[in-house]
Amino acid sequence: MHFPHAYKPGPNNETIRHPSGNGKPVIDYDMSRRYPETWQAMEKLVDSGKARAIGLSSFSILKTKRVLEVASIIPAVNQVEIHPYFPQHELVDFSASHGILVMAHQPLGGRPVPAVRAYPDIPPPTEHARVCEMHSIPSNLPNSKLYNSQQIIEIANKAGMSPAQVCLSWALQRGIPVVPKSVQPTHMADNLKVKRLPDDLFEAVDTLSQETGTLRFLDPSRHIQFDIFDEERDEPVANSAPWD
């Protein structure tokens, strides 16, 4: 299940856009709350032999718990955003305790499509520092116009690796498989050259977000007007968006 929310399908299952022309998808609010039933329907694919394994993507702890309440098959995987600025330690520990493998998409930070990208002016951990506008800096990050992303680069220099290799090696040492995205052959080759980080450098990466605050780059809340990652209440609660 790629996301826990649902769009209303059009012809050939194409996304229906809001009639106002704002480009927003039309949400199926009822189905967005019935994702545990979607999971049960997926289980029938395994029972019938049409699928070997089924899993989740972009599911919070809260939403994973709701799936587990009805599941006869434990999700094989939950693919979520994980990188040094967003290590997701609690989600990883929770998933491991239930036999769910966590897989990292955007293990380098990355740049999601604009509709779901949060903080577009802040560079991912593999890039050099960049001056950001004050309004683009999350409140849980240091109060500065300069968001310094040099830490991973400095660690990479000490390890004799690229910043991307540091991020990938750190995740793999945590037992988390990674799905880096690149269209550059040289980057693809470099991404395979991971190696074990020394304990001190691994710890420096693992605790980096304690200094900077956590930062989620993929956040569809502006696009759909509810927070699928809310751990306090199971969104959506409302049945409409402000533009309806």
C-alpha positions as CSV (number, residue, x, y, z in Angstrom):
1,M,0.0,0.0,0.0
2,H,1.9,3.0,-1.3
3,F,0.2,5.6,0.9
4,P,-2.5,5.3,3.5
5,H,-4.9,7.8,1.8
6,A,-6.9,7.4,-1.3
7,Y,-7.8,9.6,-4.3
8,K,-11.1,9.3,-6.1
9,P,-10.4,7.4,-9.3
10,G,-11.4,8.6,-12.7
11,P,-11.5,6.8,-16.1
12,N,-8.7,4.2,-16.2
13,N,-8.0,4.9,-12.6
14,E,-6.6,8.3,-13.4
15,T,-6.5,10.9,-10.6
16,I,-9.5,13.3,-10.6
17,R,-8.3,16.9,-10.1
18,H,-10.4,19.5,-8.2
19,P,-12.9,21.3,-10.5
20,S,-11.5,24.7,-9.3
21,G,-8.5,24.0,-11.4
22,N,-6.0,24.3,-8.5
23,G,-4.5,20.9,-9.5
24,K,-5.2,19.3,-6.2
25,P,-6.5,15.7,-6.2
26,V,-10.0,14.9,-5.2
27,I,-9.8,12.8,-2.0
28,D,-11.9,9.8,-1.2
29,Y,-12.2,10.5,2.6
30,D,-14.1,7.3,3.3
31,M,-11.5,5.1,1.7
32,S,-8.7,7.1,3.3
33,R,-10.0,6.0,6.7
34,R,-10.6,2.4,5.6
35,Y,-7.0,1.4,4.8
36,P,-7.1,-1.6,7.2
37,E,-9.8,-3.0,4.9
38,T,-7.5,-2.4,2.0
39,W,-4.9,-4.4,3.8
40,Q,-7.3,-7.3,4.3
41,A,-8.1,-7.2,0.5
42,M,-4.3,-7.4,-0.2
43,E,-4.0,-10.4,2.1
44,K,-6.5,-12.2,-0.2
45,L,-3.9,-11.8,-3.0
46,V,-1.4,-13.8,-1.0
47,D,-4.0,-16.4,-0.1
48,S,-4.8,-16.8,-3.8
49,G,-1.2,-17.1,-4.8
50,K,-1.2,-13.9,-6.8
51,A,1.3,-12.2,-4.5
52,R,4.1,-13.6,-2.4
53,A,4.5,-10.7,0.0
54,I,2.7,-7.5,0.8
55,G,3.8,-4.4,2.6
56,L,3.4,-0.7,3.4
57,S,4.9,2.6,2.4
58,S,4.8,5.9,4.2
59,F,2.9,4.5,7.2
60,S,3.3,6.0,10.6
61,I,3.4,4.0,13.8
62,L,-0.3,4.9,14.5
63,K,-1.4,3.7,11.1
64,T,0.7,0.6,11.2
65,K,-0.9,-0.3,14.5
66,R,-4.3,-0.1,12.9
67,V,-3.2,-2.4,10.2
68,L,-1.8,-4.9,12.7
69,E,-5.1,-4.9,14.6
70,V,-6.8,-6.6,11.6
71,A,-3.9,-8.3,9.9
72,S,-3.6,-12.1,9.5
73,I,-0.4,-11.4,7.5
74,I,2.3,-9.1,9.0
75,P,3.5,-6.5,6.6
76,A,6.8,-7.7,5.1
77,V,8.1,-4.1,4.8
78,N,7.3,-0.5,5.4
79,Q,9.2,1.8,3.0
80,V,9.6,5.2,4.6
81,E,11.8,8.3,4.3
82,I,15.0,7.8,6.3
83,H,18.2,9.8,6.1
84,P,20.6,11.4,8.7
85,Y,18.2,14.4,9.1
86,F,15.3,12.0,9.7
87,P,16.5,8.8,11.2
88,Q,13.1,7.5,12.4
89,H,14.5,5.6,15.3
90,E,11.2,5.1,17.0
91,L,9.5,3.8,13.9
92,V,12.4,1.5,13.1
93,D,12.3,0.0,16.7
94,F,8.6,-0.4,16.6
95,S,8.7,-2.1,13.3
96,A,11.4,-4.5,14.3
97,S,9.4,-5.5,17.4
98,H,6.6,-6.6,15.1
99,G,8.8,-8.3,12.5
100,I,8.4,-5.6,9.9
101,L,11.4,-4.7,7.8
102,V,11.9,-0.9,7.4
103,M,13.3,0.1,4.0
104,A,14.6,3.6,3.3
105,H,13.4,5.6,0.4
106,Q,15.1,9.0,-0.1
107,P,18.1,7.7,1.9
108,L,20.1,10.8,0.6
109,G,17.4,13.3,1.6
110,G,16.5,13.9,-2.0
111,R,14.0,16.2,-3.6
112,P,10.4,14.9,-3.9
113,V,8.1,16.3,-6.6
114,P,7.2,20.0,-5.7
115,A,3.6,19.2,-4.8
116,V,4.8,17.1,-1.8
117,R,8.2,18.6,-1.0
118,A,8.6,20.4,2.3
119,Y,11.3,23.1,2.8
120,P,12.4,23.3,-0.8
121,D,15.2,25.8,0.1
122,I,16.9,23.5,2.6
123,P,19.6,21.3,1.0
124,P,19.7,17.5,1.7
125,P,22.5,16.2,4.0
126,T,24.8,15.3,1.1
127,E,25.1,18.9,-0.2
128,H,27.0,22.0,1.0
129,A,25.5,24.6,3.2
130,R,23.1,27.0,1.7
131,V,21.6,30.3,2.9
132,C,17.9,29.8,3.5
133,E,15.1,32.3,4.0
134,M,13.9,32.4,7.6
135,H,10.4,31.3,6.7
136,S,11.8,28.1,5.1
137,I,13.5,26.9,8.3
138,P,11.4,24.6,10.5
139,S,10.9,25.9,14.1
140,N,12.8,22.8,15.5
141,L,16.0,23.7,13.7
142,P,18.6,26.2,15.0
143,N,17.4,29.8,14.7
144,S,19.8,30.9,12.0
145,K,19.6,32.0,8.3
146,L,22.4,29.5,7.6
147,Y,21.3,25.9,7.8
148,N,24.6,24.1,7.9
149,S,24.7,20.8,6.1
150,Q,28.5,20.4,6.3
151,Q,28.5,17.7,8.9
152,I,28.0,14.8,6.5
153,I,30.6,16.2,4.2
154,E,33.1,16.5,7.0
155,I,32.4,12.9,8.1
156,A,32.8,11.8,4.5
157,N,36.2,13.4,4.3
158,K,37.3,11.6,7.5
159,A,36.0,8.3,6.1
160,G,37.4,8.7,2.6
161,M,33.9,8.3,1.2
162,S,31.4,10.5,-0.7
163,P,28.6,12.1,1.3
164,A,26.1,9.8,-0.4
165,Q,28.2,6.7,0.5
166,V,28.2,7.8,4.2
167,C,24.4,8.1,4.2
168,L,23.9,4.7,2.6
169,S,26.5,3.0,4.8
170,W,25.0,4.5,7.9
171,A,21.5,3.1,7.0
172,L,22.8,-0.3,6.0
173,Q,24.7,-0.6,9.3
174,R,21.4,0.0,11.0
175,G,20.0,-3.0,9.1
176,I,17.9,-0.8,6.8
177,P,17.9,-1.6,3.1
178,V,18.1,1.5,0.9
179,V,16.5,2.6,-2.4
180,P,18.6,5.5,-3.7
181,K,17.4,7.1,-6.9
182,S,19.8,8.2,-9.6
183,V,19.8,8.5,-13.4
184,Q,23.6,9.1,-13.5
185,P,25.7,5.9,-14.2
186,T,28.6,7.3,-12.1
187,H,26.3,7.9,-9.1
188,M,24.8,4.4,-9.5
189,A,28.3,2.9,-9.4
190,D,29.4,5.1,-6.4
191,N,26.3,4.1,-4.5
192,L,27.4,0.4,-4.6
193,K,30.8,1.3,-3.0
194,V,29.5,1.3,0.6
195,K,31.6,0.2,3.5
196,R,31.3,0.0,7.3
197,L,31.7,3.3,9.1
198,P,34.0,3.4,12.2
199,D,32.0,3.4,15.4
200,D,32.7,7.1,16.1
201,L,31.6,8.3,12.7
202,F,28.5,6.0,12.7
203,E,27.5,7.6,16.0
204,A,28.1,11.1,14.7
205,V,25.7,10.4,11.8
206,D,23.2,8.6,14.0
207,T,22.9,11.5,16.4
208,L,23.2,14.3,13.9
209,S,19.4,15.1,14.0
210,Q,19.7,15.7,17.8
211,E,21.7,18.8,16.9
212,T,19.8,20.0,13.8
213,G,16.3,18.8,14.6
214,T,14.5,16.3,12.4
215,L,13.6,17.2,8.9
216,R,11.1,15.4,6.7
217,F,11.5,16.3,3.0
218,L,8.4,14.4,1.7
219,D,5.2,15.8,3.2
220,P,1.9,15.7,1.2
221,S,-0.1,17.6,3.9
222,R,-0.2,20.9,1.8
223,H,-1.4,18.9,-1.2
224,I,-4.2,17.0,0.6
225,Q,-4.8,19.2,3.6
226,F,-4.4,16.5,6.3
227,D,-1.3,15.0,7.9
228,I,-0.9,11.3,7.2
229,F,2.0,11.1,9.6
230,D,0.2,12.5,12.6
231,E,0.9,10.1,15.6
232,E,-1.9,11.6,17.8
233,R,-5.0,11.2,15.6
234,D,-5.7,9.1,12.6
235,E,-6.1,11.6,9.7
236,P,-8.2,12.4,7.8
237,V,-10.8,13.5,10.4
238,A,-12.6,16.1,8.2
239,N,-14.5,15.2,5.1
240,S,-13.4,18.2,3.0
241,A,-10.5,20.5,2.2
242,P,-10.6,24.3,2.4
243,W,-10.9,24.6,-1.4
244,D,-14.0,22.3,-1.6
